[in-house]
C-alpha cells in the first residue's frame, strides 16, 4: 500500500503500465517522449524531461527515502550510464527498494561494479 515507483526512460510506457497494474499508488514516469497509455491512469505522473533533469524536481518535492521501486530501461548516449543514474537516485529510495535497470549502452559495468558502487 502507498507504493511509489519511478520509471526512468518511461516512453512508451510498458514499465509504467506494469507498475500501475502491480498496484503502485504513484508512478512517476520520466521521459521527454510521450507515454502511450490509454486511458491514462490517474496514478501516473509524467515528467516530460530527462531523468537527469527530473532529479532536482523530485528532491525539491522531498521524495527522499520514499520510493519503493525504481525501474530504468533507457539507453544513454552520453558519458552517464543507467548505473550512474541509479546511484544518483539512491537517496530517494527506501531501504530495500526494488531496482530493475537495463544495462544497455553501458560498457564496462559488471554486476560486481554495480554492487560495489551502490553499496557506498
Secondary structure as UniProt FT lines:
FT   STRAND          4..8
FT   TURN            11..12
FT   HELIX           14..21
FT   TURN            22..23
FT   STRAND          26..30
FT   TURN            42..43
FT   STRAND          44..47
FT   HELIX           51..60
FT   TURN            61..62
FT   TURN            64..65
FT   STRAND          67..72
FT   HELIX           82..89
FT   HELIX           90..92
FT   STRAND          93..101
FT   TURN            104..105
FT   TURN            107..108
FT   HELIX           111..119
//
